[in-house]
Amino acid sequence: MRITFLGTGTSCGVPVIGCQCKVCQSADPKDKRLRCSILVETESTRVLVDAGPDFRQQILPQPFRRIDAILVTHSHYDHMGGMDDIRPYCQFGEMNVYADAIARKGMLEMLPYCFAEHRYPGVPQIGLHEICAGSPFVIGDIPVLPIRVMHGKLPILGFRFGAFAYITDMKYIEDDQMPLLEGVETLCVNALRFDKPHHSHQLVDDAIAFARRVGARRTLLTHMCHDIGLHEEVNKILPEGVELAFDGQVLEI
């Protein structure tokens, strides 16, 4: 299974518009972060996690072939704002989109024209499926296990694909969800920055502590803002087994 990081930035992306900090002005491509998304692939199946406002830019470098499903972590714009751009992929058939009840409601409100009785020609053809934490399902040959985490007071979903787990926008996780992460070897989890606590996002130390609870052998940090620092410098001070993910990175799981 191949994991491609399409975006590893927070809601504003990096560089932040108008910012003159050293990260936003960096020439290192690993300091350029589009909004969070990954592509999970096998030889026969492709699954996208989140289609944010950068989706068109993120997907253009990828081979143009069927995307079998889109998994939605939650309905905030930086994770769902590019859903209209899936239109070219609907030539392969209806796009199956999987979301929990809250995100499903958000999608119906954000894209009402996609679900109208009389649809405008050319709108995305979406098959919207409701899922819930702890109830596994399979897309092609990719097993999917949704996991509930808390984005402040908002319950959202992370996803486990075999020995790999992807969690973004988490502030904390309730104890009853931890057994769903047993045996995870590679973890991707959000880490906004090092200091200045946020009401709905983990900091780097929180992410490291969570990774140790999970027992993952390798942890990649995502959903990072410019305050986290330069990619090259931060990776030098992170503990063994923990690293910053970067846009375009590919993992073979």
N, C-alpha and C positions, 0 to 999 in steps of 0.2 A: 504494500500500500504506500502510495506517495502523498505527502502533504506539501502543498505549496502555499507559502504565506503571501497572500495578495496585498495585505495591508496590516500594519502593526501599530498604527498611531491612534491617538485618542480622538475625541469628537471634532476637534479643530484641525487635525492633521498637523504634520510638521514638514516644512516650515509653517509657522503661524503667520497669517497675512499681516504685514506691517511690522513684524518683530525683527529686531536687529541683534538678538542674542547670538552667542557663538554657535549654538546648535542650529538655529534657523539659518545662519549664514554659512554653515559648514559645506564644503565641497565633497565630503564623503557621501556616496550614495546610500550608505547604511544609516545616515542621519535623516534621510527623506522618508517620511512615514505617511502613507495613505491610511484611510479609515479601515478598521479591523475587518478582515475576512480571510478565510482559508479555502483552498480547493483540495478535496480528498478524492484520490483516484486509484483505481485498479486498472487492469487491462481492459475491463469491460464496463466499468461503472464510474461515473463522475458525480460527486456531491459537493455543492457549494454551501458554505456556512456564512450566511448574511450577504446581502447585496446592498451595500451602502452607497452614498452619493458618488464614490469614486469607482463604482463597478465597471463602467464603460472603459475607463482608462486602465483598470487592472486586468480586464479580461482580453483586451486587444492583443497582447503579446502571446496569449495562450492559443494552442491549436483550436480551430473552430470545429467542434463536434458536439454532439448532444450532451447536455447537462441533465442528468436523470432526476435530480431533486435539489431543492434549496431548503436548508434548515435555518430557521429564524431563532436567534437567541432571545430577542425582544424587539419591541416595536419603536424604539427610539430612532430618530431620523438617520443618525450616523451608521445604523445597522440595517436600515430598510429603505433608505431614500433613493436607491438606484433600481428598485424593483421594476420600474417601467422599462428600463433598458434591457430587460430579458427578451424583448420582442423578437430579435433575430433568431433566438433559440426555439421559439414556438413553431418554427418551420419543421422541427422534428416531432412535433406533437405538443399537447398540453403540458405546461410546466407544473409539476407537482411541488407544492410548497407546504412545509410542515411547521406548525407553530402551536404554542399553547393557547389557551382560551383568551388570555389577555392580549397576546400579540396578534392573534387572529382578528380580534375586534379592532385593534389598531390598524391592521391592514385593510379591513373593510372600510374604515373611515378615511384612510390615506388614499386608497385607490378605488373609490366607489364606481368609477366608470368601467373597471375591469369585471365587475360583478352585476352590472345593471341588466335588466331583462332585455333591453334592446341596446346592444353594445355598438359603439362606434367601430367601423372596420379598421383593423390593424392594431387594436389594443392587445396587450398581452393576454394570452389564454392561460389562465391559472386554475389549477385544481388545488383547492385549499383544504388541508387535512389537519385536524386538531389532534395534538399529542399531549402527553403529560409525563412528568418525571417518574422514573422507575418502570416505565412500560417500554420494553425494547421492541424494535422492529428492524426489518432488513430492507435495504434499497439495493437491488441487484445482488451483488455479492459482498456488500458492505454492511456489517452489523452496526446498529445505532442504538445507544442507550442514553436517553435524556436524563439530566441530573439537575435538580433545582438548586439554585444559589440565590442569594439575596443581593440585589443592586440597591442598597439602602433599604427602603421599605418595599421595593418592588420585587416580587419573585420573577426570576428569569430562568433561562435554560443554558446549561453547558451540555456538551455532548462527548460521549465516549465511543471510540471506534476501536474495539479490541484492546490492545495494550496502550493506546494513545488517548489522552483526554484533552479537550479544548474547552477552556473556561475564560470568559471575558466579562468585564464590568461587575465583577463580584466584590462585595464588601465583606460578606461572611457567608458561611455555609452552616446549615443546621446539622446536628449530630446524626439525624436519621438518614441523611444523604451520604455520609462518609462510606458506608459499606459498598456503595455503588462504585467507589473508586479503588477498591481493593484489587491489587495486582496491576495497577497502571504503572508502566515502566517509563513512558515519556509523557510529560505533562506540559501543556502550554497554559499559562495563567496570567491574568492582568496585573500590572504593577505601574501605577500612574507616575510616581516620582519617589524620591527618597524621603522628603520631609513635607511639612504643611499638610496635615491630615485632611482628607476629603470625606464628605458625608456619605458617599455611595461607592467609593472605589478604594481598593487596597493600595498601600504603599509597597515599596520593594521589600522591606523587612516582613510585612504581612505575607507577601507572596512566598518568600523563602520559608517562613514558618509553616505555611500551608503545604508547601511541597514536601517538607519533612514529615508532616502528618500523613500525607499520602504515601510517602516512601518511594517516590519516583527516583529512578536512577539519573534521569536527565530532565531538566526543567528549562523551558524557554519562556521568557517574559514578553508580554505583548500589551497592547492598549496603553502605550507610553506617550506622555506629553514631552514638550521640549525641555521642561525643567529637570528631566531625569539626567541630562548630561550627554556628552559625546559618546557614541557607540563604542569606539575603541578604548576610551578611558574607563568607561563603566565596566566593561567586560574584564578589565584587569583587577578590579576590586571585588567582584562577585565571588561567592564561595564556589568551590569545585562542584561541578555538576549543574551549575546555574549560569545561564547566559541570556543576553538580549536576543530575541528574534529580530529579523530584518526583512524588509519587503523583498520578495523574490527568492527567499531562502527555500530550499527543498529538502525535505526529510524523507528517507526511505525507512518505513516502519516494517 
